[in-house]
């Protein structure tokens, strides 16, 4: 019954938001209350789970969102994004979505997906008109989505990739050897397929953008456009102005790699923490714009960021509440019993079943990493008896765990708000792109099984 009630709650929330135009926060809370009561959590337990889920998400991403949005506002004040977009438009032009998807999936794999979307969203919004007059932003949104999650599940040091490899007892070097080409190919092919979809009248500005954030010309309005410009800082080299983004990424990557390699120490662990790393980036941005803008100008820049942050935090937290209520319903145990793995199954059946377990768990629970980790926990005890190289089963879990990221994920609401998309627009970009990616990567996993068998 947990599966049925979860489906009713999720579909009901989507219907309330899209069909009846009910605010997402109210719709998601109604879904939480229904699901908690319907699955026997009781009135008190439902309230505790809702508030606990909200608090857990805030503890996990609250500072990341706040620091990231403030960094974005400061970079906009320095003209960093507009200059970067001008260079990218000159170098790669309308191929920018492919460059973004490829970069996010390989060079900057998603150690923390929340950091990636907070830092990448402002550049996507700024560069959208240069990519395509009408479809620039949705194409970039789809490219961002699949780039981030391909890196997250397939490419070490992506957190889901590291977790899957660890649970399946697969060496990280071997996982990376197979996962890197699969992650890159998935990101690029999905970006291409998504572009074909957009060319068929798929996107509707009037319903797919958040109309409260759209200007008359149909382009999403960026609140950072209202802030003063730090003209003195804007004359600095672009590489210097990108330090508020680059330094946190380097710190986070160094900390993650050091932890995986086993040579971490308290200093690396402290600086590599995503919250501290982004705070360092914010301090760098503050120091860079203060001489040009003064205290009052910097205050205006930060105030603009604070206004944006509040909206994102509320809706992200409520999305976390829904995920917590679903988890508390006992969904994972029900699915584990439903998908008991047959130890003598043919190779292709084992791969497909691993993919399906991860896909269903992710769709139900709302977290790519939790879905992948739970699937790996179900399968790992018998992986040696399946007759398939464990790295292939691990890759199948990674592929399935990307499937259909939607409204029960706090990331969905961050993505939606940061890119000024309506709920329908986010379903058309994030949900469709991750679903396409899960399907595109499956044949690549089957190919990897052939290669692993030969090797």
C-alpha angles and dihedrals in degrees: 000000000000090000093051094047092046090052091049091049094048096044091043092054091049091049093049092050100043104030102032097029092231115165111267093234092056093042094051093046091052088051090050093051093047094048095045093051095040093053095050100256090132129223096285094041092049092053092047092050093048094050093039092051090049091050094046092053092047090051089051103043109005097097092037091057094045096047093041095052091047091050089051092052091049093049090050090052088055092050089240098138095045091051092045091050091050091054093045092047089053094046103039105006113184090359088077094107089058091047091049094047092047094046096047092049098047120009094037102024114186106268085160115014091199091059092048096053094044092053098038100045098073092052091049092052092047096047098041097096091053091053099049134341095231108011101036098107099042090047091050090045091055091046091050092049097052094037092054096046097040087057092043096056104026109031126066125254088037105119096233090047092052092046094049093047092048095050092046091046092238119151111249092229092055092045090051092048091059099028100052097063091040092050094048094045091047092051095048098042092046091049089053094048091047090053090054089052092052091052091063098068092269096136123069116188094200094058104023100053122066096255093207087065099044125102124218092266090059097252120128111256117237112211088211088070087075095060124097119263122243095223096178093052091045090068092063119101113279092239090060093048090052092059093097087065101032098049094055091047091051092047093049093045092047092050093048095047092046090052093049093046092049099239099103122135134187093268094051091044091051096047091040093057106110094229094052093042092054091045088055088051090050091051090051091050091047093051090048098052100035097080092053101039104029124213096303094048093048089049090055091050093049093044090057089052092048092055091054093044095057094058093047094048095052098050093040091052093051089050086055089051092057091049090051093050091050091050091048091052090074094249094146094055092047092052092045090057092043094052103043105165119241107228097208098049122134117261096256091048091051091051094047092047092050089050092048095048091052093044094051093044092050093046091051101039099036099224124101093203095045091046091050095044093048091048091049089049091053095048105032097078092063101028092110091059095053096080091231128111106260091231089063093052089047090053091048089054090049091050095049094044091067094059118125107339103199148153098318090065121088087212089062091061094044089051092047096049098041092052096039093240126151118236088260090050092052091049088052093050114025098029096042094043094051091045091051089048092053091051095043093050095050096076088047089056090050088052089050088055089057091048092047091050091052095044 
